[in-house]
Amino acid sequence: MPPSPLFSDAHKPHILVVDDDDRIRSLLSRYLRDQGYVVATAASAEDADQILKFCLFDALIVDIMMPGRSGLEFTRDLRECSDIPVLLLTALGETADRITGLEHGADDYLAKPFDPKELLLRLKSILKRHQPIDRQISEISFGDWVYDFDRLTLTKRSDNDHENPQIVYLTSVEGKLLEAMGRQMGKILSREELARLCGLEGNDRTVDVQITRLRKKIEDDRSYPRYIQTVRGQGYVLKV
């Protein structure tokens, strides 16, 4: 059973360390926590896949040489649905190996053995280049709509009825979709990334069906949606 989301320290960067070496995972967890990060760990690419279905992270630290699916294969697969920063760790330090890692979608590459301080500097650097996920917000507003993440309520207010807002009930999947897009307002999220963030099983059509149902509840004209817009060939984006 994957761990519950680790977002009580909302203002801190959240890092997932993926490495089959118990010693490395323990070392990095302690060090990064001491530096103010919230850290989760996975012992394999498969474990990381499960954790990523339930949790959002600001960056991943991934070992290349793992049994089963390698860190390179994991990073390549991840890039099909997410642009989350990835720092690769490996015992292979040749230039050609570094280029291979970058070609697979990594943001940076660090050879073992490494100085934890250097890893920290590289991690800070890639985090600066990527917009962090805003977990401190408790609600989002778009148009006349307000969605409360904690209460899981969607309300619509009008100028003529401030005291009695319209409450719209969402399914758990619809709520997860709205939260995923709302926490990254204005950013295009692919169908694959939305499926991962919401724990949806199935193909792209599954996401499309859920988006259609959500639009029925919030859009005045579903043929020309104002809020949840389709970006052809890329995915969906929530507009203010």
PyMOL commands that set and color helices and strands:
alter all, ss='L'
color gray80, all
select helices_A, chain A and resi 22-34+45-52+71-78+95-103+116-128+172-182+191-198+204-218
alter helices_A, ss='H'
color red, helices_A
select strands_A, chain A and resi 14-18+38-42+59-63+86-90+108-111+139-142+145-148+153-156+166-168+228-231+235-238
alter strands_A, ss='S'
color yellow, strands_A
deselect
rebuild
show_as cartoon
